[in-house]
């Protein structure tokens, strides 16, 4: 009986104790932490990029101006030459003979002219003494004038022969780098086919030609009017990016804008000029011309803070009561890991830069400043 009473009492106590426990209630988790920061406002430089091609500032195809057999090639392919340096020598014997013949003809004409002058002087004396007629004097004068004209003709023939003789020596018309010889010793050159014997180019400075659309040209004229004037602006620099992505150490300037827009393409040709003292840039290469554009007081955000959905591009910010808001923005140029925001963002707003996966528009968050010290 006692045992029965004990178990009944114990059971009653357990029921009472169980009924007195507090009920379980749901505790909402705290808003998720996100890292926030204000957009940075600063002056930045962006670049408009245009594909271009390099060209020499001077390029001459060397040709023979007289006909003859090539006696010698007097340069090494690819070497630097100065204006006037000997490149080729044509056999001069034929032209040297022509010069000697012209000299002989000139001497003969000069002798005849001297005789004609002497004869005229004597005839003039006789005419004064009425020893000869007026007609005889006029004949003597005509013969003198004809002999003097023959001297002029002989001098011209000698000059022409000397010019042809000089043309047998082919010199570099400009300073620059010479190409390989297109004709070797012993060949007949200058026979009227206009064959180029070699090419000399000057590439310091070097030109870069590129085309821009009419729309971009109008924008450039508004932003930098001096850059689109003939002669360029020495303070308006452009840069050059080669095919491997490397940028040249030297700066260039726009020095020429064509005088018409190509109707077939809707573009206009522009030329920039770059120093090339090391001769590392060569005609025919392709490169990108980088035109710097100044963007004062630009709003800058990290690229990772930018989100996209079907409605557009947006940046999430923390508004009143720490509630997340979506700010749809217009993007500008990307600068490394940052992006310029053109419209849609106030520079005083706190944007979410980290923890974006924990943030939803309309939901509260716990903002943590990006510059807050780390807690252990």
ABEGO torsion letter per residue (X at the ends): XAAAAAAAAAAAAAAAAAAABBBBBBBBBBBBBBBBBBBBBBBBBBBBBBBBBBBBABBBBBBBABBEBBABBABBBGBBBBBGBBABBBBAAAAAAAAAAAAAAAAAAAAAAAAAAAAAAAAAAAAAAGABBAAAAAAAAAAAAAAAAAAAAAAAAAAAAAAAAAAABBBBABBEBBBBBABBBGBBBGAGAGBBABBBBBAOBBBBBBBBBAAAAAAAAAABAAAABBGEBAABBBBBBBAAGBBBABBBBBABBBABBBAAAGBBBBBBBBBBAAGABBBGBBBBBBBBBBBBGBBBBBAAABBBBAAEBBBBBBBBGGBBBBBBBBBBBBBEABBBBABGBBAABBBBABGAAABBBGBBBBBBBAABBBBX
